[in-house]
Amino acid sequence: MTEIPTDFFCSELTREADVQLFGTAPRADIWFMLQYEAPFGKKAFEESSLTEEVKAHFLKTTSQIAHAKLQLIKQGHGAEPKFLFIADCLTSTLLKIPFKDYEELLEFDFPTLLKDGNFVKTYGTHEAMVAVCTNGKRDKCCAKFGLELVKDLEPHFKNSVWQTSHIGGHRFAPTFVHLPSGVCYGFANDNIEKIAEDISNSKISLPNVRGRSIYSKQDQAAEYFLMEKRGEFGLGCFELLKSEQVEDGWEISFKNTSGEILKVSLKEEDSGVMGFASCGDAKMVATKKFVLKSIS
């Protein structure tokens, strides 16, 4: 067995071990991306200097919305106004709300307003955003590799690139989410040109995709297998219809743009590979992988 160094980067070891990347995206339908230009703590939102009233407001908001995820974001400058972005990945809608003081946001009853067509129309934007995890206090991989990725992506996406607090899955750093599609990527410094080109053409960049945040992990894996086998990578190529757990895995049905129904049968099993979930871990853990059984 290869000796593991005591001072390691978990993402480097994960990459070397060839741990399966797809089927690992965090689950989120609605992303709240709140601009906050101070350094991120290990628990970025909880440890921020935001007032307790503002914190309580957003914690209540996200608790009232199914599969909502709250992130802090920054671009390294204190220009006014600041922005709150809200990405609804179910409808591929991005809202951009300007503000000067965080207390202004206390007036917004977001669970109600997100159902209001006028509100969505008022703040809706055709922009997209690329949010790269750079939360080094959570895991040093995100600082080392995430900050490099921010610089490499900026020529492609200009002001749409943001640093964000912990996304999840730092063992796949650098990792980022594209919004409002909700598609998450890992080891993204491998194929920057290809990833940027695919995103610009409304395609999923298969070699580095972790999955869509609107899907469960098994549904993410099923879409991956389907795209790989069919050679179709557009964001709108396949629509998830039904996902059922069966005795030895899952059967997941999609519809393509021609109306054809495609059933993906898969299972999850031990990969036989040990790995570290974080740089601070003392012990390695067993990892799993999704295995395609059939597509019919």
Rosetta blueprint (number, residue, H / E / L):
1 M L
2 T L
3 E L
4 I L
5 P L
6 T L
7 D L
8 F L
9 F L
10 C H
11 S H
12 E H
13 L H
14 T H
15 R H
16 E H
17 A H
18 D L
19 V L
20 Q L
21 L L
22 F L
23 G L
24 T L
25 A L
26 P L
27 R L
28 A L
29 D L
30 I E
31 W E
32 F E
33 M E
34 L E
35 Q E
36 Y L
37 E L
38 A L
39 P L
40 F L
41 G L
42 K L
43 K L
44 A L
45 F L
46 E L
47 E L
48 S L
49 S L
50 L L
51 T L
52 E H
53 E H
54 V H
55 K H
56 A H
57 H H
58 F H
59 L H
60 K H
61 T H
62 T H
63 S H
64 Q H
65 I L
66 A L
67 H L
68 A E
69 K E
70 L E
71 Q E
72 L E
73 I E
74 K E
75 Q L
76 G L
77 H L
78 G L
79 A L
80 E L
81 P L
82 K E
83 F E
84 L E
85 F E
86 I E
87 A E
88 D E
89 C L
90 L L
91 T L
92 S L
93 T E
94 L E
95 L E
96 K E
97 I E
98 P E
99 F E
100 K L
101 D L
102 Y H
103 E H
104 E H
105 L H
106 L H
107 E H
108 F L
109 D L
110 F H
111 P H
112 T H
113 L H
114 L L
115 K L
116 D L
117 G H
118 N H
119 F H
120 V H
121 K H
122 T H
123 Y H
124 G E
125 T E
126 H L
127 E L
128 A L
129 M E
130 V E
131 A E
132 V E
133 C E
134 T L
135 N L
136 G L
137 K L
138 R L
139 D L
140 K H
141 C H
142 C H
143 A H
144 K H
145 F H
146 G H
147 L H
148 E H
149 L H
150 V H
151 K H
152 D H
153 L H
154 E H
155 P H
156 H H
157 F H
158 K H
159 N H
160 S H
161 V E
162 W E
163 Q E
164 T E
165 S L
166 H L
167 I L
168 G L
169 G L
170 H H
171 R H
172 F H
173 A L
174 P L
175 T L
176 F E
177 V E
178 H E
179 L E
180 P L
181 S L
182 G L
183 V E
184 C E
185 Y E
186 G L
187 F L
188 A L
189 N L
190 D L
191 N L
192 I H
193 E H
194 K H
195 I H
196 A H
197 E H
198 D H
199 I H
200 S H
201 N L
202 S L
203 K E
204 I L
205 S L
206 L H
207 P H
208 N H
209 V E
210 R E
211 G E
212 R E
213 S L
214 I L
215 Y L
216 S L
217 K H
218 Q H
219 D H
220 Q H
221 A H
222 A H
223 E H
224 Y H
225 F H
226 L H
227 M H
228 E H
229 K H
230 R H
231 G L
232 E L
233 F L
234 G E
235 L L
236 G L
237 C L
238 F E
239 E E
240 L E
241 L E
242 K E
243 S E
244 E E
245 Q E
246 V E
247 E L
248 D L
249 G E
250 W E
251 E E
252 I E
253 S E
254 F E
255 K E
256 N E
257 T L
258 S L
259 G L
260 E L
261 I E
262 L E
263 K E
264 V E
265 S E
266 L E
267 K E
268 E E
269 E E
270 D E
271 S E
272 G E
273 V E
274 M E
275 G E
276 F L
277 A L
278 S L
279 C L
280 G L
281 D L
282 A L
283 K L
284 M L
285 V E
286 A E
287 T E
288 K E
289 K E
290 F E
291 V E
292 L E
293 K E
294 S E
295 I E
296 S L
